[in-house]
Amino acid sequence: MPNHPKQADPDHPVLQPIADRFSPYLYEPRAVETDKLLTCLEAARWAASSFNEQPWRFIVATREDEPAFKAALECLMDANQPWAANAGVLILTAVSTSFSRNGNPNRVAEHDLGLAAGNLSVQAAALGLQVHQMAGVNLAKVRQTYNIPEGFEPVTAMTIGYAADPNAAGEGNELADRDKGGRERKPFDEWVFAGNWGNAASL
Ligand SMILES: Cc1cc2nc3c(=O)[nH]c(=O)nc-3n(C[C@H](O)[C@H](O)[C@H](O)COP(=O)(O)O)c2cc1C
């Protein structure tokens, strides 16, 4: 994905797929190859998790399976549906809220889902794909549509697909305009502390 306007410009060198990753609004309306999808899921599978609980669950719908894709799309909030409709794959996520080993609540289940989603996003970028995660999901609808049992909570959704070139989209394309915008990140002194809360670490 060379020279996309959303490519990060990191202050310190990072792995190339981390710099390449971004959350696109403009996808090419085409399928993701099954081997690439499996590799993305495999990356999620190897994420770390508390007690190796692997509390994440993914419900996958590919655009080739039109009824399944439509059902997943309809679980998204209205604002997310128009752009997500062009992605190759839609994933709805859930977590197990307690440890299978002892039934105790797993207070880091969503943290571990985030690690799995992070792995998947970076792996996708390494394959020339882009992931866009979403909190804007109708959780009650997810639960109902997929018969999610007690002990599991739906959490997020994500798209996987090929980002389209926003500069080729022509004028007046609002989704393309979003993908032309720059990337903003907080400087270290706002969140990397040492010694006391709010003390910027001097590294
Ligand atoms: C958990 C999570 C929920 C998000 N929810 C939405 C969403 O509902 N709709 C949306 O357009 N973007 C959503 N985003 C995308 C963020 O806005 C995006 O990651 C952020 O602006 C940083 O941009 P980048 O991913 O391109 O670096 C979400 C991202 C995450 C990680």
The ligand as a Tripos MOL2 file, in Angstrom:
@<TRIPOS>MOLECULE
LIG
   31    33     1     0     0
SMALL
NO_CHARGES

@<TRIPOS>ATOM
      1 C1        -12.7920   -0.2420   19.3400 C.3       1 LIG1
      2 C2        -12.9150    0.7080   18.1750 C.ar      1 LIG1
      3 C3        -14.1660    1.1910   17.8320 C.ar      1 LIG1
      4 C4        -14.3150    2.0390   16.7170 C.ar      1 LIG1
      5 N1        -15.5830    2.4000   16.3210 N.ar      1 LIG1
      6 C5        -15.7480    3.0350   15.1400 C.ar      1 LIG1
      7 C6        -17.0520    3.2130   14.6030 C.ar      1 LIG1
      8 O1        -18.0680    2.7610   15.1480 O.2       1 LIG1
      9 N2        -17.1580    3.8990   13.4350 N.ar      1 LIG1
     10 C7        -16.0670    4.3960   12.7640 C.ar      1 LIG1
     11 O2        -16.2430    4.9940   11.7030 O.2       1 LIG1
     12 N3        -14.8110    4.1820   13.2340 N.ar      1 LIG1
     13 C8        -14.6220    3.5160   14.3900 C.ar      1 LIG1
     14 N4        -13.3480    3.2500   14.8640 N.ar      1 LIG1
     15 C9        -12.1730    3.6920   14.0850 C.3       1 LIG1
     16 C10       -11.4370    4.8250   14.8000 C.3       1 LIG1
     17 O3        -12.1390    6.0240   14.6200 O.3       1 LIG1
     18 C11       -10.0020    4.9000   14.2520 C.3       1 LIG1
     19 O4         -9.3050    3.7320   14.6100 O.3       1 LIG1
     20 C12        -9.2510    6.1230   14.8060 C.3       1 LIG1
     21 O5         -9.8190    7.3250   14.3190 O.3       1 LIG1
     22 C13        -7.7860    6.1140   14.4430 C.3       1 LIG1
     23 O6         -7.6290    6.0230   13.0560 O.3       1 LIG1
     24 P1         -6.7420    4.8730   12.4060 P.3       1 LIG1
     25 O7         -7.3430    3.5350   12.8040 O.co2     1 LIG1
     26 O8         -6.8470    5.0930   10.9210 O.co2     1 LIG1
     27 O9         -5.3660    5.0130   12.9400 O.co2     1 LIG1
     28 C14       -13.1740    2.4320   15.9770 C.ar      1 LIG1
     29 C15       -11.9120    1.9440   16.3430 C.ar      1 LIG1
     30 C16       -11.7750    1.0860   17.4240 C.ar      1 LIG1
     31 C17       -10.4050    0.5450   17.7680 C.3       1 LIG1
@<TRIPOS>BOND
     1     1     2 1
     2     2     3 ar
     3     2    30 ar
     4     3     4 ar
     5     4     5 ar
     6     4    28 ar
     7     5     6 ar
     8     6     7 ar
     9     6    13 1
    10     7     8 2
    11     7     9 ar
    12     9    10 ar
    13    10    11 2
    14    10    12 ar
    15    12    13 ar
    16    13    14 ar
    17    14    15 1
    18    14    28 ar
    19    15    16 1
    20    16    17 1
    21    16    18 1
    22    18    19 1
    23    18    20 1
    24    20    21 1
    25    20    22 1
    26    22    23 1
    27    23    24 1
    28    24    25 2
    29    24    26 1
    30    24    27 1
    31    28    29 ar
    32    29    30 ar
    33    30    31 1
@<TRIPOS>SUBSTRUCTURE
     1 LIG1         1 GROUP 0 **** ****
